[in-house]
Amino acid sequence: MKLQVDAGQLRLRLSEAELARLLEQGEVTQALACPDGAPAHCRVGLREDIDGGHCTGNLMDLRVELPRAGFHAFAAERPRRDGFAFSCGALRVLVEVDVRDSHRARRAAAPPAQAHVN
């Protein structure tokens, strides 16, 4: 998972493997060792009981919760360039699936092209 913070926006980009784990297990976690040795964590989870996205914590311990049905519908339409977006106070949160990773995964899963002989 890649995290990017920029001018009031938090962008989370998931790989295909992380997306699969999120959809199957309901949660994906990213841990990062900071320069001072303190751990930073970002957890993204799916919940049945919410209609929109929600986030709690801070950049050292961030929890992003997404509505299970809404996020499953979003993920079923990939690859797509937009993200699953919501506001958390003044912060705009955008959860994306890496489009390049989606294309690579689809190409790898596709059967090899057969040559036609005339």
KELUMDO-879860 format. One record per residue: residue number from 1; residue in three letters; y, x, z of N, C-alpha, C in turn. Coordinates in nm, 2 decimals. Each point is the difference from the previous one (the first is absolute). Last residue first. Layout:
! KELUMDO-879860
<node NUM 'ALA' <Y X Z> <Y X Z> <Y X Z>>;
...
//
This chain:
! KELUMDO-879860
<node 118 'ASN' <-1.96 -0.21 -4.23> <0.00 -0.09 -0.13> <-0.10 0.05 -0.10>>;
<node 117 'VAL' <0.08 0.01 0.57> <-0.04 0.08 -0.12> <-0.01 -0.09 -0.11>>;
<node 116 'HIS' <0.27 0.02 0.50> <-0.06 -0.08 -0.10> <-0.04 0.09 -0.12>>;
<node 115 'ALA' <0.06 0.10 0.56> <0.05 0.03 -0.14> <-0.08 -0.09 -0.10>>;
<node 114 'GLN' <0.12 -0.10 0.53> <-0.11 0.04 -0.09> <0.06 0.02 -0.14>>;
<node 113 'ALA' <0.19 0.03 0.54> <0.02 -0.06 -0.13> <-0.11 0.06 -0.09>>;
<node 112 'PRO' <-0.07 -0.05 0.54> <0.06 0.09 -0.11> <0.00 -0.07 -0.13>>;
<node 111 'PRO' <0.06 -0.28 0.45> <-0.11 0.07 -0.07> <0.06 0.09 -0.11>>;
<node 110 'ALA' <0.28 -0.09 0.46> <-0.03 -0.06 -0.13> <-0.12 0.07 -0.07>>;
<node 109 'ALA' <0.20 0.13 0.42> <-0.10 -0.10 0.01> <-0.04 -0.06 -0.13>>;
<node 108 'ALA' <0.35 0.33 0.04> <-0.13 0.06 0.05> <-0.11 -0.10 0.00>>;
<node 107 'ARG' <0.44 -0.15 -0.10> <-0.06 0.08 -0.11> <-0.13 0.06 0.04>>;
<node 106 'ARG' <0.23 -0.24 0.32> <-0.05 -0.09 -0.10> <-0.06 0.08 -0.11>>;
<node 105 'ALA' <0.21 0.24 0.34> <-0.12 -0.06 0.05> <-0.06 -0.09 -0.10>>;
<node 104 'ARG' <0.42 0.20 -0.10> <-0.11 0.10 0.01> <-0.13 -0.06 0.04>>;
<node 103 'HIS' <0.38 -0.27 0.01> <-0.04 0.02 -0.13> <-0.11 0.11 -0.01>>;
<node 102 'SER' <0.19 -0.10 0.42> <-0.07 -0.11 -0.05> <-0.05 0.02 -0.14>>;
<node 101 'ASP' <0.27 0.33 0.20> <-0.13 0.00 0.06> <-0.09 -0.12 -0.05>>;
<node 100 'ARG' <0.45 0.01 -0.13> <-0.07 0.11 -0.07> <-0.14 0.01 0.06>>;
<node 99 'VAL' <0.29 -0.30 0.21> <-0.04 -0.05 -0.13> <-0.08 0.11 -0.08>>;
<node 98 'ASP' <0.05 -0.09 0.54> <0.03 0.11 -0.10> <-0.05 -0.04 -0.14>>;
<node 97 'VAL' <0.14 -0.36 0.37> <-0.12 0.07 -0.04> <0.04 0.10 -0.11>>;
<node 96 'GLU' <0.33 -0.21 0.41> <-0.04 0.01 -0.14> <-0.14 0.06 -0.01>>;
<node 95 'VAL' <0.40 -0.24 0.35> <-0.14 0.05 0.00> <-0.05 0.00 -0.15>>;
<node 94 'LEU' <0.50 -0.03 0.29> <-0.07 -0.01 -0.13> <-0.14 0.07 0.01>>;
<node 93 'VAL' <0.46 -0.19 0.32> <-0.13 0.07 -0.01> <-0.07 -0.04 -0.13>>;
<node 92 'ARG' <0.52 0.01 0.24> <-0.08 -0.06 -0.10> <-0.13 0.09 -0.01>>;
<node 91 'LEU' <0.37 -0.08 0.42> <-0.09 0.09 -0.08> <-0.07 -0.08 -0.10>>;
<node 90 'ALA' <0.28 -0.18 0.35> <0.09 0.06 -0.10> <-0.09 0.09 -0.10>>;
<node 89 'GLY' <-0.29 -0.33 0.26> <0.14 0.02 0.04> <0.08 0.05 -0.12>>;
<node 88 'CYS' <-0.40 -0.02 -0.17> <-0.02 0.01 0.14> <0.13 0.04 0.07>>;
<node 87 'SER' <-0.20 -0.21 -0.51> <0.10 0.06 0.09> <-0.04 -0.01 0.14>>;
<node 86 'PHE' <-0.30 0.04 -0.49> <0.06 -0.09 0.11> <0.10 0.07 0.07>>;
<node 85 'ALA' <-0.38 0.05 -0.46> <0.13 0.03 0.07> <0.03 -0.11 0.10>>;
<node 84 'PHE' <-0.38 0.24 -0.34> <0.00 -0.11 0.09> <0.12 0.03 0.09>>;
<node 83 'GLY' <0.02 0.20 -0.49> <-0.07 0.01 0.12> <0.00 -0.13 0.08>>;
<node 82 'ASP' <0.02 0.16 -0.56> <0.08 -0.04 0.12> <-0.09 0.02 0.12>>;
<node 81 'ARG' <-0.17 0.09 -0.43> <0.10 0.10 0.03> <0.08 -0.04 0.13>>;
<node 80 'ARG' <-0.54 -0.09 -0.15> <0.13 -0.06 -0.01> <0.11 0.10 0.05>>;
<node 79 'PRO' <-0.58 -0.07 -0.13> <0.12 0.08 0.04> <0.13 -0.07 -0.03>>;
<node 78 'ARG' <-0.25 -0.29 0.23> <0.03 0.14 -0.04> <-0.07 0.04 -0.12>>;
<node 77 'GLU' <-0.02 -0.42 0.27> <0.08 0.00 -0.12> <0.03 0.14 -0.05>>;
<node 76 'ALA' <-0.22 -0.11 0.42> <-0.09 -0.05 -0.11> <0.07 0.01 -0.14>>;
<node 75 'ALA' <0.23 0.10 0.42> <-0.09 0.11 -0.05> <-0.09 -0.04 -0.11>>;
<node 74 'PHE' <0.29 -0.33 0.19> <0.08 0.11 -0.06> <-0.09 0.11 -0.05>>;
<node 73 'ALA' <-0.20 -0.34 0.25> <0.04 -0.06 -0.13> <0.08 0.11 -0.08>>;
<node 72 'HIS' <-0.13 0.10 0.44> <-0.12 0.00 -0.09> <0.04 -0.05 -0.14>>;
<node 71 'PHE' <0.33 -0.01 0.33> <-0.02 0.13 -0.04> <-0.12 0.01 -0.09>>;
<node 70 'GLY' <0.10 -0.42 0.20> <0.11 0.05 -0.09> <-0.02 0.13 -0.06>>;
<node 69 'ALA' <-0.30 -0.16 0.33> <-0.01 -0.08 -0.12> <0.10 0.05 -0.11>>;
<node 68 'ARG' <0.02 0.20 0.44> <-0.12 0.03 -0.07> <-0.01 -0.07 -0.13>>;
<node 67 'PRO' <0.45 0.16 0.24> <-0.08 -0.12 0.00> <-0.12 0.02 -0.09>>;
<node 66 'LEU' <0.23 0.41 0.26> <0.01 -0.07 -0.12> <-0.08 -0.13 0.01>>;
<node 65 'GLU' <0.24 0.43 0.32> <-0.10 -0.11 -0.01> <0.03 -0.09 -0.12>>;
<node 64 'VAL' <0.10 0.52 0.23> <0.04 -0.09 -0.10> <-0.11 -0.10 -0.01>>;
<node 63 'ARG' <0.18 0.40 0.36> <-0.10 -0.10 -0.03> <0.06 -0.10 -0.10>>;
<node 62 'LEU' <0.11 0.54 0.21> <0.04 -0.12 -0.07> <-0.13 -0.09 -0.03>>;
<node 61 'ASP' <0.19 0.44 0.27> <-0.11 -0.09 0.03> <0.03 -0.13 -0.07>>;
<node 60 'MET' <0.30 0.35 -0.06> <-0.11 0.08 0.07> <-0.12 -0.08 0.02>>;
<node 59 'LEU' <0.40 -0.19 -0.18> <-0.06 0.09 -0.10> <-0.11 0.09 0.06>>;
<node 58 'ASN' <0.07 -0.46 0.25> <0.10 0.09 -0.06> <-0.07 0.09 -0.09>>;
<node 57 'GLY' <-0.12 -0.53 0.20> <0.00 0.15 0.03> <0.11 0.07 -0.06>>;
<node 56 'THR' <-0.20 -0.45 -0.23> <0.04 0.03 0.13> <-0.01 0.15 0.02>>;
<node 55 'CYS' <0.00 -0.43 -0.41> <-0.02 0.14 0.05> <0.05 0.02 0.14>>;
<node 54 'HIS' <-0.16 -0.39 -0.42> <0.06 0.03 0.13> <-0.02 0.14 0.03>>;
<node 53 'GLY' <-0.05 -0.41 -0.43> <-0.02 0.14 0.06> <0.07 0.01 0.13>>;
<node 52 'GLY' <-0.15 -0.49 -0.14> <0.08 0.11 -0.07> <-0.03 0.13 0.07>>;
<node 51 'ASP' <-0.22 -0.40 0.14> <0.03 -0.04 -0.14> <0.07 0.11 -0.07>>;
<node 50 'ILE' <-0.38 -0.01 0.43> <0.14 0.02 -0.04> <0.02 -0.03 -0.15>>;
<node 49 'ASP' <-0.43 0.01 0.26> <0.09 -0.09 0.07> <0.15 0.02 -0.04>>;
<node 48 'GLU' <-0.40 0.27 -0.14> <-0.02 -0.14 -0.05> <0.12 -0.09 0.05>>;
<node 47 'ARG' <0.00 0.55 -0.10> <-0.02 -0.10 0.10> <0.00 -0.14 -0.06>>;
<node 46 'LEU' <-0.04 0.59 -0.10> <0.01 -0.14 -0.05> <-0.03 -0.10 0.11>>;
<node 45 'GLY' <0.22 0.54 -0.01> <-0.11 -0.09 0.03> <0.02 -0.14 -0.06>>;
<node 44 'VAL' <0.16 0.56 0.05> <0.02 -0.12 -0.08> <-0.12 -0.09 0.02>>;
<node 43 'ARG' <0.25 0.46 0.26> <-0.12 -0.09 -0.02> <0.05 -0.12 -0.08>>;
<node 42 'CYS' <0.15 0.53 0.14> <0.04 -0.12 -0.07> <-0.12 -0.08 -0.02>>;
<node 41 'HIS' <0.18 0.45 0.33> <-0.10 -0.09 -0.05> <0.07 -0.12 -0.08>>;
<node 40 'ALA' <0.07 0.54 0.23> <0.07 -0.12 -0.05> <-0.11 -0.08 -0.07>>;
<node 39 'PRO' <0.00 0.43 0.39> <-0.05 -0.08 -0.10> <0.09 -0.12 -0.04>>;
<node 38 'ALA' <0.13 0.51 0.20> <-0.02 -0.14 0.03> <-0.06 -0.08 -0.11>>;
<node 37 'GLY' <0.14 0.47 -0.03> <-0.14 -0.03 0.05> <-0.02 -0.14 0.04>>;
<node 36 'ASP' <0.40 0.20 -0.20> <-0.01 0.04 0.14> <-0.14 -0.03 0.06>>;
<node 35 'PRO' <0.11 -0.11 -0.46> <0.02 0.15 0.02> <-0.01 0.04 0.15>>;
<node 34 'CYS' <-0.28 -0.43 -0.15> <0.14 0.04 -0.01> <0.02 0.15 0.03>>;
<node 33 'ALA' <-0.44 -0.30 -0.18> <0.04 0.09 0.10> <0.15 0.05 -0.03>>;
<node 32 'LEU' <-0.28 -0.47 -0.14> <0.08 0.12 -0.05> <0.04 0.08 0.12>>;
<node 31 'ALA' <-0.33 -0.45 -0.18> <0.04 0.08 0.11> <0.07 0.13 -0.06>>;
<node 30 'GLN' <-0.16 -0.54 -0.15> <0.04 0.14 -0.05> <0.06 0.07 0.12>>;
<node 29 'THR' <-0.33 -0.47 -0.11> <0.09 0.08 0.08> <0.02 0.14 -0.06>>;
<node 28 'VAL' <-0.18 -0.55 -0.10> <0.00 0.13 -0.05> <0.10 0.08 0.09>>;
<node 27 'GLU' <-0.29 -0.52 -0.01> <0.10 0.10 0.05> <-0.02 0.14 -0.06>>;
<node 26 'GLY' <-0.27 -0.40 -0.10> <0.11 -0.06 0.06> <0.11 0.09 0.06>>;
<node 25 'GLN' <-0.44 0.06 -0.26> <-0.01 0.01 0.15> <0.12 -0.06 0.07>>;
<node 24 'GLU' <-0.06 -0.03 -0.49> <-0.13 -0.02 0.06> <0.00 0.00 0.15>>;
<node 23 'LEU' <0.40 0.07 -0.25> <-0.05 -0.13 -0.04> <-0.13 -0.02 0.07>>;
<node 22 'LEU' <0.20 0.42 0.06> <0.08 -0.10 0.06> <-0.06 -0.14 -0.03>>;
<node 21 'ARG' <-0.20 0.37 -0.21> <-0.03 0.00 0.14> <0.08 -0.11 0.07>>;
<node 20 'ALA' <0.09 0.06 -0.45> <-0.14 -0.05 0.02> <-0.03 -0.01 0.15>>;
<node 19 'LEU' <0.40 0.21 -0.12> <0.01 -0.15 -0.02> <-0.14 -0.06 0.02>>;
<node 18 'GLU' <0.03 0.47 0.02> <0.06 -0.06 0.11> <0.01 -0.15 -0.01>>;
<node 17 'ALA' <-0.16 0.23 -0.37> <-0.10 0.01 0.11> <0.06 -0.06 0.13>>;
<node 16 'GLU' <0.28 0.03 -0.38> <-0.10 -0.10 -0.02> <-0.11 0.00 0.11>>;
<node 15 'SER' <0.48 0.17 0.14> <-0.09 0.04 -0.11> <-0.10 -0.11 -0.01>>;
<node 14 'LEU' <0.51 -0.07 0.20> <-0.14 0.01 0.02> <-0.08 0.05 -0.12>>;
<node 13 'ARG' <0.53 0.00 0.22> <-0.08 0.00 -0.13> <-0.14 0.03 0.04>>;
<node 12 'LEU' <0.49 -0.17 0.23> <-0.14 0.04 0.03> <-0.08 -0.01 -0.13>>;
<node 11 'ARG' <0.55 0.01 0.18> <-0.09 -0.02 -0.11> <-0.13 0.06 0.04>>;
<node 10 'LEU' <0.50 -0.18 0.21> <-0.13 0.07 0.03> <-0.10 -0.04 -0.11>>;
<node 9 'GLN' <0.58 -0.02 0.06> <-0.13 -0.04 -0.06> <-0.11 0.09 0.05>>;
<node 8 'GLY' <0.48 0.06 0.10> <-0.04 -0.14 0.04> <-0.12 -0.05 -0.07>>;
<node 7 'ALA' <0.15 0.45 -0.12> <0.11 -0.10 0.01> <-0.04 -0.14 0.03>>;
<node 6 'ASP' <-0.41 0.30 -0.04> <0.13 0.03 -0.07> <0.09 -0.12 0.01>>;
<node 5 'VAL' <-0.53 0.22 0.12> <0.11 -0.07 0.06> <0.13 0.04 -0.07>>;
<node 4 'GLN' <-0.57 0.01 -0.08> <0.13 0.05 -0.05> <0.11 -0.09 0.07>>;
<node 3 'LEU' <-0.57 0.14 0.00> <0.11 -0.07 0.06> <0.13 0.06 -0.05>>;
<node 2 'LYS' <-0.56 -0.03 -0.14> <0.12 0.07 -0.01> <0.11 -0.09 0.06>>;
<node 1 'MET' <-0.57 0.04 0.03> <0.12 -0.08 0.00> <0.12 0.09 0.00>>;
//
